[in-house]
Amino acid sequence: MSAAETRDTWTLDEFVEQVATALASAGLTGPPPDRRTLRYYATLGVLDRPTPVGREVRYGRRHLLQVLATRRLQADGARLAEIADRLAGLSDDELVNLARTRVAPRPGPSAFWEAQPHLRMSSHPEGASAATAPELVRHRTEVELADGVTLTVPSHPLTTPQVAALRAAAGPLLAMLSTMTTEETR
């Protein structure tokens, strides 16, 4: 590899730094992938294999575009296997377009489960009048998540995609409830 080609490529450690800088510049949040993660991406086919040069490997601009595109797709909820399939065979220009595409951030399931529920009293506390009690939510929508499990949300009617998103997010809760019900019948 010539000196000019070496300037346009990076060792793994240099590439980790380039990725961190590029992700920050692109406004993509979260910790940047480390050495191990980048090697894993190459194993899965998310990244092209780096170019071997002597006893080391070199990463280039295309690898950087693949990482940026991967983070954009992950922000949209795509899994690594899906990302590998989607990135396979894309040209550098297509990777640039994909890496620049802004995706609407969506909260992950962990954010939902970590949030503490807000409880409202349905009756007025002792000594409080209707005028001093917190106003109760007036609009409610019920979403049937499973047989015998209904979620009541304070809102106006929900769209079909919103209902589907609620059902998907409730998957871990339904699994836990199913486990608890199964344990009680033993």
PLY file of the C-alpha trace (Angstrom):
ply
format ascii 1.0
element vertex 186
property float x
property float y
property float z
element edge 185
property int vertex1
property int vertex2
end_header
0.00 0.00 0.00
1.38 3.40 -0.95
1.89 6.31 1.46
-1.10 8.13 -0.08
-3.36 5.10 0.42
-2.18 4.74 4.03
-3.12 8.39 4.72
-6.67 7.70 3.54
-7.05 4.65 5.78
-6.80 4.04 9.49
-5.58 1.36 11.86
-8.25 -0.06 14.14
-7.36 2.37 16.94
-7.36 5.32 14.55
-10.65 4.12 13.09
-12.27 4.01 16.54
-11.35 7.68 16.95
-12.63 8.56 13.45
-15.93 6.80 14.17
-16.40 8.67 17.48
-15.75 12.01 15.79
-18.03 11.24 12.83
-20.90 10.04 15.04
-20.67 13.16 17.19
-20.58 15.38 14.09
-23.63 13.60 12.69
-25.53 14.10 15.95
-25.86 10.37 16.57
-26.02 9.75 20.29
-24.82 6.89 22.39
-21.36 5.57 23.00
-19.34 4.96 19.85
-18.52 1.36 19.01
-15.25 0.13 20.46
-12.60 -2.07 18.84
-14.41 -5.28 19.70
-17.76 -4.03 18.38
-16.22 -2.92 15.09
-14.61 -6.33 14.61
-18.00 -7.92 15.41
-19.67 -5.70 12.78
-17.18 -7.01 10.20
-17.90 -10.60 11.28
-21.65 -10.04 10.82
-21.18 -8.38 7.45
-22.37 -4.98 8.63
-18.89 -3.66 7.74
-16.77 -4.84 4.85
-13.73 -6.76 6.02
-10.83 -4.37 6.60
-7.93 -4.44 4.19
-4.95 -6.45 5.46
-1.64 -4.59 5.23
1.24 -6.60 6.58
0.43 -7.56 10.16
-2.38 -5.03 10.59
-5.67 -4.17 8.95
-6.77 -0.81 7.60
-10.20 0.81 7.55
-11.27 3.41 5.00
-13.97 5.92 4.16
-16.42 3.19 3.08
-16.14 1.54 6.50
-16.87 4.90 8.14
-19.97 5.35 5.96
-21.12 1.85 6.89
-20.84 2.66 10.61
-22.79 5.92 10.16
-25.49 4.15 8.14
-25.62 1.40 10.77
-26.20 3.90 13.56
-28.93 5.66 11.57
-30.71 2.36 10.99
-30.27 1.32 14.63
-31.87 4.61 15.68
-34.85 3.57 13.58
-35.03 0.24 15.40
-33.32 -2.03 12.87
-31.37 -5.05 14.12
-27.83 -5.83 13.02
-28.89 -8.78 10.85
-31.38 -6.56 9.02
-28.75 -3.85 8.69
-26.21 -6.27 7.20
-28.78 -7.32 4.58
-29.73 -3.73 3.83
-26.14 -2.48 3.46
-24.96 -5.42 1.35
-24.01 -4.28 -2.11
-24.72 -0.58 -1.60
-22.46 1.84 -3.44
-20.55 4.53 -1.56
-23.05 7.14 -2.81
-25.96 5.06 -1.50
-24.18 4.72 1.85
-23.68 8.50 1.97
-27.41 9.04 1.36
-28.36 6.47 3.97
-25.88 7.87 6.49
-27.33 11.36 6.02
-30.95 10.26 6.36
-32.42 11.58 9.56
-34.56 9.10 11.41
-37.01 10.03 14.08
-35.62 8.89 17.41
-37.88 6.51 19.21
-37.61 5.49 22.79
-36.29 2.02 23.32
-38.07 -0.50 25.51
-35.62 0.16 28.34
-36.69 3.80 28.61
-40.30 2.70 28.91
-39.62 0.14 31.63
-37.33 2.45 33.62
-39.89 5.24 33.85
-41.82 5.38 37.08
-45.60 5.38 36.62
-47.51 8.49 37.59
-50.39 7.58 39.84
-53.47 9.76 40.17
-56.05 9.38 42.84
-59.53 8.77 41.53
-61.15 10.30 44.58
-60.31 13.47 46.45
-57.93 13.18 49.39
-59.45 13.67 52.80
-60.13 17.37 53.38
-59.61 18.37 49.75
-62.38 19.78 47.68
-62.99 19.21 44.00
-61.52 22.66 43.36
-58.14 21.82 45.00
-57.80 18.19 43.84
-55.71 17.54 40.72
-57.79 17.53 37.59
-58.51 14.00 36.44
-57.72 13.00 32.87
-60.87 13.34 30.84
-59.94 11.53 27.61
-58.96 7.89 27.78
-58.34 5.29 25.14
-58.35 1.58 25.90
-56.02 -0.71 23.98
-56.48 -4.47 24.33
-52.96 -5.90 24.56
-53.97 -9.53 25.10
-56.90 -11.51 26.43
-57.72 -9.99 29.80
-55.07 -7.26 29.56
-56.22 -3.77 28.62
-54.10 -0.64 28.67
-55.87 2.64 29.34
-53.99 5.67 28.05
-54.89 9.31 28.51
-55.27 10.58 24.96
-57.52 11.17 22.07
-58.11 8.20 19.78
-54.89 6.47 18.75
-53.86 5.67 15.19
-53.34 2.09 14.06
-49.52 2.48 14.05
-49.63 3.91 17.59
-51.70 0.94 18.80
-49.27 -1.46 17.09
-46.32 0.31 18.77
-47.99 0.04 22.18
-48.66 -3.66 21.67
-45.04 -4.26 20.61
-43.68 -2.31 23.60
-45.93 -4.29 25.95
-44.42 -7.61 24.85
-42.02 -7.94 27.81
-44.78 -7.02 30.28
-47.15 -9.58 28.78
-44.44 -12.24 28.93
-43.85 -11.43 32.61
-47.59 -11.54 33.34
-47.86 -14.87 31.56
-45.01 -16.26 33.65
-46.62 -15.02 36.87
-49.97 -16.54 35.90
-48.31 -19.86 35.04
-46.45 -19.92 38.39
-49.67 -19.23 40.33
-51.44 -22.23 38.76
-48.66 -24.64 39.75
0 1
1 2
2 3
3 4
4 5
5 6
6 7
7 8
8 9
9 10
10 11
11 12
12 13
13 14
14 15
15 16
16 17
17 18
18 19
19 20
20 21
21 22
22 23
23 24
24 25
25 26
26 27
27 28
28 29
29 30
30 31
31 32
32 33
33 34
34 35
35 36
36 37
37 38
38 39
39 40
40 41
41 42
42 43
43 44
44 45
45 46
46 47
47 48
48 49
49 50
50 51
51 52
52 53
53 54
54 55
55 56
56 57
57 58
58 59
59 60
60 61
61 62
62 63
63 64
64 65
65 66
66 67
67 68
68 69
69 70
70 71
71 72
72 73
73 74
74 75
75 76
76 77
77 78
78 79
79 80
80 81
81 82
82 83
83 84
84 85
85 86
86 87
87 88
88 89
89 90
90 91
91 92
92 93
93 94
94 95
95 96
96 97
97 98
98 99
99 100
100 101
101 102
102 103
103 104
104 105
105 106
106 107
107 108
108 109
109 110
110 111
111 112
112 113
113 114
114 115
115 116
116 117
117 118
118 119
119 120
120 121
121 122
122 123
123 124
124 125
125 126
126 127
127 128
128 129
129 130
130 131
131 132
132 133
133 134
134 135
135 136
136 137
137 138
138 139
139 140
140 141
141 142
142 143
143 144
144 145
145 146
146 147
147 148
148 149
149 150
150 151
151 152
152 153
153 154
154 155
155 156
156 157
157 158
158 159
159 160
160 161
161 162
162 163
163 164
164 165
165 166
166 167
167 168
168 169
169 170
170 171
171 172
172 173
173 174
174 175
175 176
176 177
177 178
178 179
179 180
180 181
181 182
182 183
183 184
184 185
